[in-house]
Amino acid sequence: MKFFKFNPKEIKKLSMYIFVAFTIRWGVAEAYRIPSESMNPTLKPGDQIFVNKAQYGVRIPFTKTWLFKTGDVNHGDVVVFRYPKDESTYYVKRVIGLPGEQIYVDEKGTVFRDGVAQTEDYTAKKIGNAPEGSSLVPYGPVTVPPDQLFVLGDNRDNSADSRIWGFLPKNHLMGKVAFKWFSWVD
């Protein structure tokens, strides 16, 4: 039986490839699959997305601590984050409220930010069922605390979001959805 023999040049080259792959996945971009209808019609179950992990900053590996920040979170950003109730689960939602803003959702589902009705052409009209035990509208008014975000799914009647589990800590952000690269449903 013959064993593989690596010379030092091959080991060095392989180590470099592994380092580059982990660096890209850890700090630059990562692929995710959409598991639910909460972001329908923007993202559908089975869609494959790439997330720009450097959009808001670079973290110390395997922590929630930022080394440095590169950009601000904006209204309408579609973000991937660690679910606050179970950090091993990743969610994707749209940013609706930033720190200090007052959010209210009326009985028709219209979102008001600081008293101004928001135009949201991306939201779904009645797709699926609301999460069990939830009363999604009306909601609020609530004021977004410092270092937190208010996020909602585009499929408002079928989304477990800030109306159910509360505000999203900014340090749970993984990044901003950059693009959809594959879809099983289109």
NUFILUM-320455 format. One line per 5 residues: for each residue x, y, z of N, C-alpha, C. Coordinates in Angstrom, 3 decimals, m for minus. Last residue first. Example, Ala and Ser with C-alpha at 12.3 -4.5 7.8 and 13.67 -1.06 7.14 Angstrom:
<sites>
12.850:m2.250:7.080:13.670:m1.060:7.140:12.900:0.030:7.870  13.190:m5.690:7.800:12.300:m4.500:7.800:13.200:m3.300:7.800
</sites>
This chain:
<sites>
m38.620:29.250:m9.586:m38.919:30.133:m10.739:m38.909:29.400:m12.046  m37.826:27.453:m7.571:m39.250:27.693:m7.809:m39.561:28.541:m9.038  m35.210:27.252:m6.985:m35.884:26.008:m7.344:m37.302:26.257:m7.819  m32.724:29.500:m7.934:m34.069:29.334:m7.402:m34.655:28.020:m7.896  m29.707:31.244:m7.274:m30.379:30.065:m7.802:m31.750:29.961:m7.156
m28.833:33.640:m6.299:m28.055:33.027:m7.373:m28.710:31.785:m7.960  m29.716:36.779:m5.308:m30.225:35.412:m5.380:m29.495:34.765:m6.547  m27.461:38.945:m3.488:m28.224:38.531:m4.666:m28.704:37.097:m4.508  m26.952:39.940:m0.877:m26.363:40.585:m2.053:m27.152:40.244:m3.310  m28.233:40.626:2.214:m28.420:39.776:1.037:m27.909:40.545:m0.181
m25.812:41.492:4.654:m26.907:41.925:3.782:m26.998:40.971:2.588  m25.042:39.739:7.741:m24.751:40.509:6.544:m26.007:40.839:5.773  m25.518:38.989:10.309:m24.491:38.246:9.581:m24.100:39.000:8.313  m26.379:40.524:13.369:m26.352:40.593:11.908:m25.210:39.760:11.340  m26.192:40.669:16.063:m26.623:39.378:15.524:m26.592:39.355:13.987
m25.688:43.256:16.802:m24.536:42.351:16.778:m24.909:40.932:16.333  m28.184:44.457:16.891:m27.346:44.659:15.705:m26.176:43.675:15.643  m30.920:42.524:18.007:m29.651:43.178:18.362:m28.765:43.295:17.116  m34.194:43.096:17.121:m33.001:42.378:16.696:m31.760:43.135:17.150  m37.058:42.940:19.325:m36.074:43.658:18.521:m34.869:42.771:18.215
m39.526:40.243:19.241:m38.893:41.464:19.738:m37.852:42.041:18.787  m41.052:38.135:18.344:m39.943:37.845:19.251:m39.148:39.065:19.682  m43.242:39.410:16.928:m43.440:38.229:17.767:m42.314:38.055:18.786  m42.381:41.557:15.516:m43.682:41.680:16.167:m43.912:40.531:17.145  m40.033:40.685:14.313:m39.937:41.534:15.507:m41.274:41.727:16.216
m41.405:37.507:13.219:m40.451:38.607:13.110:m40.477:39.444:14.381  m42.637:35.086:11.376:m42.230:35.269:12.773:m41.113:36.302:12.737  m45.063:35.466:8.968:m43.681:35.759:9.313:m43.519:35.910:10.817  m47.437:35.748:7.391:m46.816:34.450:7.643:m45.339:34.637:7.968  m48.288:38.245:6.766:m49.253:37.376:7.440:m48.661:36.024:7.809
m46.068:39.368:5.397:m46.426:39.837:6.737:m47.394:38.938:7.478  m43.698:38.692:3.704:m44.970:37.976:3.760:m45.524:38.203:5.170  m41.402:39.994:4.425:m42.230:40.596:3.367:m43.598:39.935:3.291  m40.812:40.279:7.953:m40.800:39.510:6.722:m41.681:40.200:5.694  m39.089:42.907:9.699:m40.317:42.214:9.321:m40.060:41.371:8.077
m37.343:44.355:12.483:m37.338:43.681:11.192:m38.664:42.957:10.965  m35.699:46.835:14.115:m37.031:46.255:13.992:m37.100:45.680:12.594  m32.668:46.665:16.037:m33.392:46.916:14.796:m34.783:46.317:14.905  m30.366:48.231:18.365:m31.355:47.211:18.000:m31.991:47.624:16.674  m28.857:50.287:19.470:m28.169:49.065:19.026:m29.116:47.905:18.709
m31.575:51.590:21.423:m30.217:51.725:20.864:m29.633:50.345:20.541  m34.962:50.435:20.487:m33.892:50.804:21.420:m32.537:50.975:20.723  m37.695:51.751:18.798:m36.549:50.856:18.653:m35.434:51.324:19.580  m40.815:51.943:20.280:m39.626:52.699:19.901:m38.436:51.753:19.898  m44.077:51.088:19.100:m42.882:50.765:19.878:m41.745:51.643:19.386
m47.692:51.288:19.109:m46.374:51.743:18.695:m45.270:51.312:19.671  m47.921:47.806:18.118:m47.213:49.012:18.527:m48.163:50.081:18.999  m50.072:46.490:15.676:m48.901:46.270:16.514:m48.280:47.625:16.848  m53.312:44.992:14.854:m52.317:46.068:14.897:m51.165:45.735:15.845  m51.463:42.193:13.592:m51.900:43.582:13.427:m53.110:43.820:14.312
m50.800:39.666:14.614:m49.784:40.467:13.943:m50.183:41.910:13.707  m50.907:37.604:17.025:m51.818:38.653:16.583:m50.926:39.701:15.950  m50.320:34.104:17.176:m49.863:35.481:16.994:m51.013:36.387:16.582  m50.898:31.429:17.342:m50.933:32.198:18.580:m50.525:33.646:18.415  m48.882:30.469:14.595:m49.894:30.109:15.585:m49.760:30.944:16.854
m48.262:32.807:12.000:m47.729:31.907:13.025:m48.751:31.699:14.133  m50.774:32.854:9.397:m49.996:33.544:10.425:m49.447:32.522:11.417  m50.416:31.050:6.307:m51.104:31.337:7.569:m50.181:32.045:8.539  m50.189:32.042:2.805:m49.983:31.158:3.948:m50.763:31.616:5.162  m50.334:35.244:1.860:m49.741:33.989:1.409:m49.495:33.138:2.641
m51.465:38.128:1.592:m52.096:36.913:2.111:m51.552:35.625:1.477  m49.382:39.716:m0.395:m50.790:39.813:m0.026:m51.292:38.419:0.315  m46.136:40.855:0.486:m47.058:39.868:m0.081:m48.475:40.153:0.383  m44.216:43.826:m0.305:m44.911:42.927:0.610:m45.898:42.024:m0.124  m43.024:45.697:m1.958:m42.437:44.357:m1.913:m43.213:43.383:m1.033
m43.987:48.228:m1.655:m44.427:47.473:m2.828:m43.955:46.020:m2.813  m44.733:50.124:0.697:m43.973:48.875:0.674:m44.489:47.978:m0.453  m44.589:53.209:2.089:m44.982:52.523:0.857:m44.106:51.289:0.746  m45.574:54.063:5.389:m44.528:53.619:4.474:m45.134:52.927:3.256  m46.774:56.918:7.089:m47.089:55.638:6.434:m46.015:55.318:5.403
m45.273:58.336:9.885:m45.422:58.448:8.433:m45.666:57.056:7.843  m44.682:58.055:12.584:m45.960:58.640:12.212:m46.220:58.748:10.719  m42.256:56.675:12.605:m42.318:58.034:13.147:m43.554:58.780:12.634  m43.644:54.684:10.270:m42.359:54.976:10.896:m42.366:56.438:11.298  m46.135:52.332:9.898:m45.866:53.754:10.117:m44.528:53.873:10.832
m47.452:49.967:7.685:m46.379:50.289:8.619:m46.208:51.808:8.663  m50.592:48.440:7.426:m49.740:49.544:6.986:m48.727:49.859:8.076  m52.422:46.587:8.263:m51.072:46.116:7.977:m50.135:47.192:7.470  m54.811:47.442:9.133:m54.768:47.040:7.720:m53.389:46.492:7.334  m54.307:48.266:11.735:m55.150:47.070:11.538:m55.189:46.591:10.092
m50.788:49.355:11.613:m52.229:49.503:11.865:m52.988:48.221:11.525  m47.866:49.365:13.339:m48.531:48.684:12.231:m50.026:48.739:12.529  m45.215:51.551:14.146:m46.595:51.162:14.408:m47.136:50.469:13.157  m42.240:52.681:15.618:m42.874:51.822:14.615:m44.273:51.463:15.081  m39.928:55.266:15.974:m41.169:54.675:16.481:m41.861:53.934:15.341
m36.358:55.127:16.322:m37.568:55.334:15.528:m38.766:54.651:16.176  m34.130:54.417:17.805:m34.764:55.703:18.074:m36.048:55.953:17.307  m32.590:52.367:15.326:m32.625:52.861:16.703:m33.233:54.267:16.823  m34.954:51.612:12.626:m33.601:51.810:13.157:m33.696:52.375:14.574  m37.199:49.350:11.024:m36.945:50.424:11.979:m35.522:50.417:12.504
m36.958:47.450:8.979:m38.043:48.433:8.925:m37.752:49.622:9.824  m35.208:45.151:7.113:m35.073:46.171:8.155:m36.138:47.234:7.940  m36.473:41.906:6.481:m36.224:43.257:5.970:m36.178:44.241:7.141  m34.807:38.712:7.042:m35.934:39.648:7.152:m35.509:40.994:6.567  m33.842:35.487:7.773:m33.694:36.562:6.800:m34.968:37.408:6.874
m32.052:33.664:10.316:m33.279:34.207:9.739:m32.897:35.234:8.677  m30.523:30.742:11.578:m30.385:31.993:10.841:m31.727:32.377:10.230  m29.751:29.246:14.696:m30.673:29.360:13.568:m30.492:30.728:12.916  m28.262:29.428:16.904:m27.794:28.450:15.922:m28.662:28.473:14.663  m29.521:31.146:18.657:m28.465:31.690:17.808:m27.860:30.687:16.835
m32.586:31.617:19.392:m31.781:30.415:19.152:m30.689:30.793:18.155  m33.615:34.145:19.694:m34.081:33.114:20.630:m33.299:31.804:20.499  m32.473:35.714:17.601:m32.182:36.027:19.003:m32.596:34.944:20.009  m30.944:34.251:14.843:m32.231:34.405:15.523:m31.968:34.626:17.010  m28.502:35.985:13.141:m28.741:34.912:14.110:m30.044:35.223:14.839
m29.421:37.083:9.814:m28.967:37.281:11.191:m29.194:36.025:12.011  m29.502:38.849:6.795:m29.449:37.535:7.435:m28.845:37.758:8.812  m31.633:41.399:5.376:m30.474:40.953:6.138:m30.633:39.510:6.624  m32.368:43.847:3.207:m32.749:42.468:3.506:m31.508:41.828:4.116  m33.068:47.231:3.885:m32.038:46.197:3.705:m32.625:44.836:4.045
m35.059:49.018:4.612:m35.258:48.219:3.412:m34.186:47.179:3.154  m32.906:51.394:6.049:m34.283:50.931:5.855:m34.354:50.134:4.566  m29.539:50.185:6.664:m30.503:51.135:6.120:m31.899:50.535:6.073  m26.599:50.118:8.559:m27.817:49.418:8.195:m28.823:50.472:7.744  m23.487:51.391:7.320:m24.644:51.453:8.198:m25.781:50.601:7.656
m20.135:50.020:7.112:m21.326:50.676:6.590:m22.457:50.632:7.599  m17.973:48.968:8.449:m17.755:49.474:7.095:m18.958:50.219:6.534  m16.251:48.691:11.568:m17.501:48.792:10.815:m17.225:49.431:9.461  m14.048:46.245:12.974:m14.327:47.592:12.481:m15.608:47.550:11.677  m14.524:44.049:14.560:m13.166:44.596:14.486:m13.257:46.045:14.029
m17.283:43.349:16.639:m16.813:43.952:15.397:m15.362:44.391:15.538  m18.296:40.324:18.062:m17.557:41.570:18.263:m17.005:42.080:16.933  m19.356:37.873:18.165:m20.268:38.925:17.717:m19.612:40.297:17.838  m17.143:35.268:16.860:m17.697:36.119:17.916:m18.715:37.079:17.300  m15.719:33.919:14.888:m16.507:33.133:15.842:m17.025:33.939:17.034
m13.282:36.482:14.309:m13.860:35.173:13.976:m14.534:34.495:15.168  m14.420:39.747:14.669:m13.437:38.793:15.167:m14.045:37.412:14.908  m15.886:41.117:11.635:m15.907:40.629:13.021:m14.654:39.838:13.376  m16.430:44.008:9.775:m15.696:42.752:9.880:m15.615:42.384:11.351  m19.464:45.483:8.374:m18.213:45.464:9.114:m17.568:44.097:9.105
m21.554:45.499:6.629:m21.665:46.348:7.826:m20.388:46.367:8.657  m20.640:43.889:4.498:m21.456:45.079:4.247:m21.451:46.042:5.434  m19.393:41.494:4.695:m18.578:42.665:4.995:m19.356:43.970:4.811  m21.107:39.565:3.830:m20.832:39.609:5.263:m19.991:40.821:5.664  m23.513:39.340:1.663:m22.307:40.139:1.798:m22.046:40.327:3.291
m24.799:36.257:0.727:m24.850:37.321:1.719:m23.497:38.012:1.774  m26.667:34.770:m1.806:m25.341:35.102:m1.301:m25.487:36.310:m0.396  m29.239:32.225:m1.814:m28.786:33.621:m1.802:m27.333:33.711:m1.366  m31.602:30.224:m3.319:m30.236:30.245:m2.807:m29.736:31.684:m2.919  m34.952:29.258:m2.611:m34.016:30.202:m3.222:m32.661:30.104:m2.530
m36.538:27.664:m1.005:m35.658:27.002:m1.961:m34.702:27.939:m2.662  m39.203:29.938:m0.773:m38.568:28.733:m0.239:m37.766:28.014:m1.331  m38.254:33.189:m2.143:m39.176:32.062:m1.988:m38.457:30.858:m1.391  m38.181:36.634:m1.722:m37.402:35.392:m1.684:m38.361:34.259:m1.374  m40.399:38.331:m2.342:m39.018:38.715:m2.633:m38.112:37.492:m2.725
m43.013:37.723:m1.558:m42.553:37.257:m2.856:m41.101:37.594:m3.187  m41.583:35.855:1.082:m42.291:35.782:m0.183:m43.018:37.107:m0.425  m40.400:35.575:3.511:m39.935:36.694:2.675:m40.562:36.684:1.280  m41.586:33.304:4.647:m41.690:34.587:5.350:m41.233:35.787:4.520  m41.613:30.688:3.794:m42.310:31.679:2.972:m42.327:33.073:3.586
m38.318:29.130:4.267:m39.741:29.372:4.552:m40.313:30.444:3.628  m35.588:28.812:3.723:m36.371:27.641:4.108:m37.891:27.869:4.202  m33.122:29.692:1.466:m34.343:30.199:2.092:m35.250:29.008:2.426  m29.698:29.163:2.080:m30.907:28.688:1.409:m32.120:29.194:2.179  m26.646:30.979:1.526:m27.710:30.488:2.401:m28.873:30.036:1.530
m23.140:31.590:1.302:m24.391:31.209:0.663:m25.365:30.677:1.714  m21.175:34.460:2.036:m21.596:33.105:2.354:m22.942:32.849:1.689  m18.307:36.629:2.115:m19.587:36.195:1.546:m19.886:34.763:1.963  m16.347:37.595:4.148:m16.705:38.287:2.919:m18.098:37.895:2.420  m15.528:36.149:6.458:m15.640:37.597:6.488:m16.166:38.293:5.261
m15.804:33.321:6.192:m15.911:33.964:7.493:m16.206:35.452:7.374  m15.393:32.814:3.453:m16.646:32.418:4.100:m16.841:33.144:5.431  m12.796:33.905:3.098:m13.928:34.386:2.301:m15.235:34.055:3.000  m11.347:32.383:4.967:m11.394:33.839:5.088:m12.585:34.403:4.313  m11.618:29.778:3.978:m12.200:30.119:5.276:m12.320:31.628:5.459
m10.204:30.089:1.506:m11.605:29.650:1.537:m12.268:30.031:2.854  m7.621:30.831:2.412:m8.398:31.743:1.576:m9.885:31.373:1.613  m6.892:28.488:3.854:m6.952:29.794:4.512:m7.820:30.774:3.723  m6.890:26.580:1.786:m7.803:26.434:2.923:m7.982:27.773:3.638  m4.809:27.612:0.191:m6.166:27.452:m0.354:m7.196:27.361:0.775
m2.652:27.420:2.009:m3.064:28.734:1.509:m4.483:28.662:0.947  m2.450:24.656:2.328:m2.752:25.498:3.494:m3.260:26.870:3.063  m1.662:23.967:m0.280:m2.944:23.498:0.257:m3.375:24.337:1.459  0.899:25.200:m0.307:m0.120:25.602:m1.262:m1.514:25.199:m0.766  2.209:23.768:1.739:2.085:25.220:1.844:0.956:25.726:0.926
2.108:21.201:0.662:1.464:21.472:1.948:1.234:22.974:2.110  3.684:21.584:m1.634:2.279:21.197:m1.763:1.501:21.473:m0.480  6.181:22.201:m0.472:5.526:23.171:m1.360:4.041:22.859:m1.498  6.857:19.843:0.989:6.544:21.092:1.701:5.845:22.145:0.827  5.110:17.069:m0.523:6.332:17.838:m0.281:5.939:19.158:0.375
3.464:14.260:0.592:3.369:15.669:0.227:4.722:16.310:0.444  2.530:11.136:m0.361:3.629:11.923:0.188:3.480:13.346:m0.324  0.260:8.629:0.407:0.526:9.898:m0.261:1.677:10.588:0.434  1.380:5.227:0.430:0.814:6.402:1.083:1.153:7.646:0.278  0.605:2.102:m0.922:1.408:3.301:m1.055:0.687:4.484:m0.413
0.850:m1.186:0.000:0.000:0.000:0.000:0.886:1.237:0.000
</sites>
